[in-house]
């Protein structure tokens, strides 16, 4: 089982199909399941998890033109994920680091303000984690 809490720093540049620019931050948590499979001096990891984020997104449209608009939107985001990666297992300690890649969907469940981007997402993450296990 996987439980985690985190901070999400958002910088969508011009990837949003809704606004010219979107940036902000979020606080959230995850629940999921991970399977670690020993491989040489480390472990391959496969996971499925769901994140729930409270996000505050600042958006901008038509900057420098007549009709320029800016604002902030609050959204509650649901993010189901599939993830895989490789973690070290130094000296069989519980402190590990690894690299993962993930693929998921960002779904705006609640939106207070102008619509902001949602859709398919990917990630490449460097992890430092403390693993609690019963071996």
Residue pairs with C-beta under 8 A, 6 or more apart in sequence:
1 31
1 32
1 33
1 34
2 30
2 31
2 32
2 33
2 34
2 47
2 49
3 29
3 30
3 31
4 29
4 30
5 27
5 28
5 29
5 30
6 27
6 28
6 29
6 30
7 25
7 26
7 27
8 25
8 26
8 27
8 28
8 53
8 55
9 25
10 22
10 23
10 24
10 25
10 26
10 55
10 57
11 23
12 21
12 22
12 23
12 117
13 21
14 20
14 21
15 117
16 22
16 59
16 116
16 117
17 117
17 119
18 59
18 114
18 115
18 116
18 117
19 59
19 60
19 61
19 114
19 116
19 117
20 59
20 60
20 61
20 62
20 63
21 59
21 60
21 63
22 57
22 58
22 59
22 60
22 116
22 117
23 57
23 58
24 55
24 56
24 57
24 58
24 72
25 55
25 56
26 53
26 54
26 55
26 56
26 77
27 53
27 54
28 51
28 52
28 53
28 54
28 77
29 51
29 52
30 49
30 50
30 51
30 52
31 49
31 50
32 47
32 48
32 49
32 50
32 81
33 47
33 48
33 49
34 45
34 46
34 47
34 49
35 45
35 46
35 47
36 43
36 44
36 45
36 87
37 43
37 44
37 45
37 46
38 89
39 86
41 88
41 89
42 86
42 87
42 88
42 89
42 98
43 86
43 87
43 89
43 96
44 84
44 85
44 86
45 83
45 84
45 85
45 86
45 87
45 98
45 100
46 83
46 84
47 81
47 82
47 83
47 84
48 80
48 81
48 82
48 83
49 80
49 81
49 83
50 78
50 79
50 80
50 81
51 77
51 78
51 79
51 81
52 76
52 77
52 78
52 79
53 76
53 77
53 79
54 74
54 76
55 74
55 75
55 76
55 77
56 72
56 73
56 74
57 72
57 73
57 74
57 75
57 116
58 70
58 71
58 72
59 70
59 71
59 72
59 73
59 114
59 116
60 68
60 69
60 70
61 67
61 68
61 69
61 70
62 68
62 69
71 113
71 114
72 113
73 111
73 112
73 113
73 114
73 115
73 116
74 110
74 111
74 112
74 113
75 108
75 109
75 110
75 111
75 112
75 113
75 116
76 108
76 109
76 110
77 106
77 107
77 108
77 109
77 118
78 106
78 107
78 109
79 104
79 105
79 106
79 107
79 121
80 104
80 105
80 107
81 102
81 103
81 104
82 102
82 103
82 104
83 100
83 101
83 102
83 103
84 100
84 101
84 102
85 98
85 99
85 100
85 101
85 125
85 127
86 98
86 99
86 100
87 96
87 97
87 98
87 127
87 129
88 96
88 97
88 98
89 96
90 96
94 130
94 131
94 132
94 133
95 128
95 129
95 130
95 131
96 127
96 128
96 129
96 130
96 131
97 126
97 127
97 128
97 129
98 126
98 127
98 129
99 124
99 125
99 126
99 127
100 123
100 124
100 125
100 127
101 122
101 123
101 124
101 125
102 122
102 123
102 124
102 125
103 120
103 121
103 122
104 120
104 121
104 122
104 123
105 119
105 120
105 121
106 117
106 118
106 119
106 120
106 121
107 118
108 115
108 116
108 118
